[in-house]
Amino acid sequence: MPYPLRADLKPAMIVTIVQKQDQRTGKLTRGAIKDILTKSPSHPHGIKVRLQSGEVGRVHEIIES
């Protein structure tokens, strides 16, 4: 499954992310986007974002736009 592109992501969208410490287990964290941290249009492991809760991780999927 391809990950969303940077152009598909906007602040306040609800997404699931994989945090660095959860990469091995694949545990997903859900939240609203605060900042988009990756500058390139795409990334093989997903676009890195900061959630409004302060957690940082790579977007796995978009839940609500």
C-alpha positions in Angstrom: 0.0 0.0 0.0 1.6 3.3 -1.0 1.7 6.0 1.7 0.0 9.4 1.2 1.9 12.1 -0.7 2.8 15.4 1.0 0.3 17.2 -1.3 -2.5 15.0 0.1 -1.8 16.1 3.7 -3.1 19.3 5.4 -3.0 20.6 9.0 -6.0 19.3 11.1 -6.4 16.1 9.1 -6.9 13.0 11.2 -4.2 10.4 10.3 -2.5 7.4 11.7 1.3 7.5 12.2 4.1 5.1 13.1 6.4 6.6 15.7 10.1 5.8 15.6 10.0 3.6 18.7 7.0 1.7 17.2 8.5 0.9 13.8 9.4 -2.7 14.8 5.9 -3.5 16.2 4.0 -1.4 13.7 1.9 0.2 16.4 -0.2 3.1 15.0 -1.0 6.3 16.7 -4.0 8.4 15.7 -4.2 12.2 15.8 -4.6 15.5 14.0 -1.7 17.0 12.0 -0.1 20.1 13.4 3.0 20.4 11.2 4.3 18.6 8.1 8.0 18.0 8.7 9.1 16.3 5.4 10.0 18.8 2.7 10.0 16.4 -0.3 6.8 15.5 -2.1 7.1 11.8 -1.1 9.1 9.4 1.1 9.4 5.6 0.8 8.5 5.2 4.6 5.8 7.9 4.7 5.7 11.7 5.2 6.9 12.8 8.7 4.4 14.9 10.6 3.9 16.3 14.1 0.5 15.7 15.6 -1.3 18.3 17.7 -0.5 16.1 20.8 3.3 16.7 20.0 4.0 13.1 18.8 6.1 12.8 15.7 6.0 10.0 13.2 5.4 8.9 9.5 1.9 9.0 8.1 0.6 5.5 7.5 -2.9 6.5 6.3 -5.4 9.3 6.2 -8.5 8.7 8.4 -10.5 12.0 7.9 -9.7 15.0 5.7 
